[in-house]
Amino acid sequence: MKTLIKIAWRNVWRNKLRSSVVILSIILGLWAGLFTMALCLGLNQQRIDNTLRSHIAHVQIHHPKFLETNNPNDTITNHKNIYSNISKNKLVKAASKRLIVFGMGSTNSGDTDIKVNGIDPEKEINISNVNELMIKGTYLKKTANNIPYSAIIGKGVAKKLNIDLEKENNKITFIYKHKKLDTILLNVTGIYKTSNTSYDQTNIFVNRNELNDHISNKEIVHEIAIGCHSIENAKKLKEIIAPISPNNKVQTWKELKPELAYANEMMSSFIYIFMIIILIALSFGIINTMLMAVLERKRELGMLMSVGMNKKNVFFIIILETLFISLVAMPVGLILSYIIISYFKTVGIDLSIVGEGMESFGVGTIVYPELPLKMYVNISIMTLSITFLSSFFPAKRALKLNPAEAVRSL
């Protein structure tokens, strides 16, 4: 066995240029595949994180019909008891009550459909990061003039309604229907911008208590958003909450945004398929290289078989030569990929040149590639497996050599 290994290793470097070209192609193929995988995973994970952090959270509670009808009369029943129980749960990082009203916002410059979110500012910052995304003005606060309703709006809403805080053009008339058609004059104190353009075009935030006082003489809640310590706890938390909230609908982020969950599941399959395609393409280069090596050494292999080396050992030598090429290239490709991915995971990749498209997709202009360690292991196994399979064709070709004819060949 040791002799066969030495022969195979020596044969790999008999033609250094050819072997180096194959090794380099494997290194670059692995790097390109792994970096692309990391970029796709980073984009998808960033989209999920941005969506959860900006407004959805991990779990939400609503009236069973609210998300379908958007009817402000469909409120959460027994919300005080539910909120109290949720706050004590060890899986819960934070929770926030929301009062949500849909209607029309208008200014002298136009009007647009908007969604007014009544929130508790101090509690909401533990659920969403809107307070960190202010580009103009300040986060929610009470005004000192005759307009009691302060509001922060998305950049998209500001653009549609031509709101400019610097010119003090900051009044919005909000028209909505609760029990009757009513209006509220909102004083815009800040403008925020998330990574999701469509979200910014419809959502406005106001103080929940102020909005509640205007709408009803009792506290009403349309949504309770709950953030877990870990995204993996969402399903378990739902199972805990459901029994104490039988008349309401409890949903995880995957149920609220099934397209995100589907994309997350599909992404894992996609990146492995993509990597398999790259490895199969590389396998043709390996097969071609090893087949040339076998044909060039036709006379040598014939002499070995003539002096007593059985075909099994010849077959094994070709297999080993192919695997050695992979074993030299694979660690270099994996280490190079890990270093580059780790670097860009820290500094990010600036894709502001396609910023509008990225934001419509729900992703920011800076993307941070990431690749779990288990995927490096899986790709290593895949690389060795495909290399091993690739070695069979040239090895089988070597077995077809006739020793007598091979010795006489030039």
GITA-V783095 format. One record per residue. N is the residue number from 1. PSI is psi in whole degrees, 0 to 359 (* if undefined). NEAR is the number of other ideal C-beta (glycine too) atoms within 10 Angstrom. Layout:
n->(N N)
psi->(PSI PSI)
near->(NEAR NEAR)
//
This chain:
n->(1 2 3 4 5 6 7 8 9 10 11 12 13 14 15 16 17 18 19 20 21 22 23 24 25 26 27 28 29 30 31 32 33 34 35 36 37 38 39 40 41 42 43 44 45 46 47 48 49 50 51 52 53 54 55 56 57 58 59 60 61 62 63 64 65 66 67 68 69 70 71 72 73 74 75 76 77 78 79 80 81 82 83 84 85 86 87 88 89 90 91 92 93 94 95 96 97 98 99 100 101 102 103 104 105 106 107 108 109 110 111 112 113 114 115 116 117 118 119 120 121 122 123 124 125 126 127 128 129 130 131 132 133 134 135 136 137 138 139 140 141 142 143 144 145 146 147 148 149 150 151 152 153 154 155 156 157 158 159 160 161 162 163 164 165 166 167 168 169 170 171 172 173 174 175 176 177 178 179 180 181 182 183 184 185 186 187 188 189 190 191 192 193 194 195 196 197 198 199 200 201 202 203 204 205 206 207 208 209 210 211 212 213 214 215 216 217 218 219 220 221 222 223 224 225 226 227 228 229 230 231 232 233 234 235 236 237 238 239 240 241 242 243 244 245 246 247 248 249 250 251 252 253 254 255 256 257 258 259 260 261 262 263 264 265 266 267 268 269 270 271 272 273 274 275 276 277 278 279 280 281 282 283 284 285 286 287 288 289 290 291 292 293 294 295 296 297 298 299 300 301 302 303 304 305 306 307 308 309 310 311 312 313 314 315 316 317 318 319 320 321 322 323 324 325 326 327 328 329 330 331 332 333 334 335 336 337 338 339 340 341 342 343 344 345 346 347 348 349 350 351 352 353 354 355 356 357 358 359 360 361 362 363 364 365 366 367 368 369 370 371 372 373 374 375 376 377 378 379 380 381 382 383 384 385 386 387 388 389 390 391 392 393 394 395 396 397 398 399 400 401 402 403 404 405 406 407 408 409 410)
psi->(315 323 317 320 318 318 315 316 319 320 327 321 11 323 88 322 313 316 320 322 316 316 316 321 323 317 312 323 316 315 312 317 313 321 321 319 315 322 316 315 320 317 312 317 323 322 316 312 317 318 315 319 329 324 334 320 191 326 144 151 134 168 143 332 352 314 338 320 337 28 120 345 346 87 164 129 144 39 330 314 319 314 321 316 320 316 334 349 136 338 343 127 318 159 151 137 146 141 123 129 132 145 205 130 136 150 184 342 351 190 163 155 133 161 116 121 111 118 163 102 315 326 329 330 343 350 311 164 23 324 336 352 18 128 342 149 204 166 174 135 160 145 154 353 201 0 105 347 105 151 149 141 158 156 325 319 316 322 318 322 5 50 128 108 329 333 10 28 77 29 130 132 116 121 127 168 117 267 343 167 128 165 152 136 120 138 109 119 350 157 131 164 116 185 1 106 317 325 318 341 353 339 133 143 133 171 127 318 320 315 321 318 328 326 319 157 4 159 126 146 130 336 138 116 134 128 131 165 333 144 333 344 355 312 319 320 321 317 330 320 323 315 331 359 58 333 4 172 120 127 143 171 330 328 327 322 74 332 327 316 319 316 323 319 319 329 319 317 319 314 328 320 317 317 323 320 316 315 324 319 318 327 328 323 320 315 314 316 313 327 320 319 321 315 324 329 26 314 318 315 323 319 320 318 330 327 6 354 124 162 334 318 323 313 317 324 315 320 314 318 316 316 324 320 317 320 334 317 321 311 321 315 318 316 317 316 316 317 312 317 318 321 309 339 332 311 337 166 123 112 35 340 335 36 317 317 321 317 326 337 350 23 146 176 344 121 138 102 147 146 118 150 328 333 329 320 314 319 325 315 317 318 313 322 313 324 317 316 324 334 344 321 308 326 320 325 324 326 338 353 137 117 316 313 322 321 324 348 154 *)
near->(8 6 9 15 13 11 16 18 13 10 18 21 11 13 15 9 7 14 20 14 13 22 21 13 16 24 20 15 19 27 20 14 24 25 17 15 25 25 20 18 21 21 23 20 16 22 21 21 15 20 22 23 18 22 22 21 26 26 28 21 26 22 21 11 12 20 16 11 10 14 14 20 13 17 20 23 14 12 20 11 11 22 17 10 14 21 12 7 15 8 18 20 16 18 20 22 24 23 25 21 23 14 22 15 26 16 17 9 11 10 14 16 12 28 17 24 24 24 26 16 19 10 16 23 17 14 25 24 17 26 17 11 20 15 10 19 17 12 18 22 13 12 13 7 6 7 15 16 19 23 29 28 31 26 19 22 25 24 14 20 24 12 21 14 15 8 8 8 15 24 15 25 16 21 14 19 13 15 9 6 9 14 13 22 13 25 17 25 20 23 23 26 18 24 24 22 19 14 21 22 18 18 23 22 26 25 20 24 14 18 23 17 12 17 18 15 7 7 14 20 22 24 23 24 24 26 22 22 13 10 15 10 20 21 15 14 22 20 10 16 21 13 8 14 20 9 10 20 17 22 16 23 21 19 15 18 18 10 9 18 15 11 15 15 11 11 16 14 9 15 22 15 9 14 23 14 11 21 21 12 12 23 20 10 15 24 18 14 22 23 16 13 20 23 14 13 19 18 15 14 23 20 14 20 21 12 8 7 16 10 15 9 15 20 17 17 21 26 20 22 24 28 17 19 22 25 15 19 25 19 13 15 25 19 14 16 22 16 11 15 23 13 11 18 16 8 9 16 14 10 16 10 9 10 16 11 12 21 22 12 16 21 24 20 17 15 20 19 24 19 22 10 8 8 18 17 11 13 25 16 10 16 25 14 12 19 23 13 14 25 23 14 17 23 22 12 16 23 14 8 22 12 16 10 11 19 17 10 11 4)
//
